[in-house]
Amino acid sequence: MKAIAVFFAAVTLLAAAPAKQTFAGIITDEMCGLDHKAMNVQPDSKCVTECVKMGSTYVLASGGNIYKLSDQKTPGKFAAQKVTVTGTLNGKTIQVNSIAPAR
């Protein structure tokens, strides 16, 4: 009887787990967001990279929202590019499963 109860509890927890979503947007940094003019560093991809080197973090700008990314290594190769991020949204942070160039 306990085994059945444990099984149903596990199924309930799995069913309650947030589903993966896909987010389209631009990889940028938390400090600049989408406006890199104040830093006076061109192109935008260089500004994003330099800001991250100075302590900012990679984020995804999507639909007027800024989402923090759990993966801080992969976004580097997509700085200032349109991408598709697949993952689980937890508050304002995306637990990243994958990042790919937008099509």
C-alpha positions in Angstrom: 0.0 0.0 0.0 2.9 2.4 0.8 4.5 1.7 -2.6 1.3 2.8 -4.3 1.1 6.0 -2.2 4.8 6.7 -3.0 4.1 6.1 -6.7 1.2 8.5 -6.8 3.1 11.1 -4.9 5.9 10.9 -7.4 3.5 11.2 -10.4 1.9 14.2 -8.8 5.2 15.9 -8.3 6.2 15.3 -11.9 2.9 16.5 -13.2 3.3 19.7 -11.2 6.8 20.4 -12.5 7.0 23.4 -14.8 6.9 22.6 -18.5 9.7 23.5 -20.9 9.0 26.6 -23.0 10.6 28.3 -25.9 11.6 32.0 -25.7 12.7 34.1 -28.7 14.8 37.2 -28.1 18.2 38.7 -28.1 21.1 37.8 -25.9 22.4 40.9 -24.1 23.8 41.8 -20.7 21.9 42.8 -17.6 23.6 46.1 -17.3 22.9 47.5 -20.8 19.8 45.6 -21.8 19.0 46.6 -25.4 20.6 50.0 -25.2 24.3 49.9 -25.6 24.8 53.5 -26.6 25.8 54.7 -23.1 28.8 52.4 -23.1 30.0 53.8 -26.4 31.4 50.4 -27.4 30.6 49.1 -30.9 29.4 46.7 -32.2 26.7 45.7 -29.7 28.2 42.1 -29.5 31.5 43.6 -28.2 29.6 45.7 -25.7 27.8 42.7 -24.3 31.0 40.7 -24.1 32.9 43.5 -22.4 30.1 44.2 -19.9 30.0 40.5 -18.9 33.8 40.6 -18.4 33.3 43.5 -16.0 30.7 41.5 -13.9 27.4 41.9 -15.7 25.5 38.7 -16.6 24.0 37.4 -19.9 20.2 37.8 -20.1 17.6 37.3 -22.8 15.5 40.3 -23.9 12.2 38.9 -25.1 8.8 40.6 -25.6 9.7 43.6 -23.4 11.0 41.3 -20.6 14.5 40.6 -19.4 15.1 37.1 -18.3 18.2 35.9 -16.4 19.8 32.8 -17.8 21.0 29.9 -15.7 23.7 29.1 -18.3 26.3 31.8 -18.4 28.7 30.1 -20.8 26.7 29.3 -23.9 25.2 32.8 -24.4 28.7 34.2 -25.0 28.8 32.9 -28.6 25.4 34.5 -29.3 26.1 38.0 -27.9 23.7 40.6 -29.4 22.1 37.9 -31.7 18.5 36.8 -32.0 18.2 33.3 -30.5 15.7 30.7 -29.3 16.1 29.6 -25.8 14.4 26.4 -24.6 14.0 25.9 -20.8 11.9 26.2 -17.8 10.8 29.6 -16.5 11.2 30.1 -12.7 10.2 33.6 -11.8 12.4 35.8 -14.1 15.1 33.2 -14.6 15.1 30.6 -17.4 16.7 27.3 -16.5 18.3 26.8 -19.9 18.2 23.5 -21.7 19.4 24.9 -25.1 20.2 28.1 -27.0 20.1 28.1 -30.8 20.3 30.9 -33.4 16.9 32.2 -34.4 15.6 31.1 -37.8 
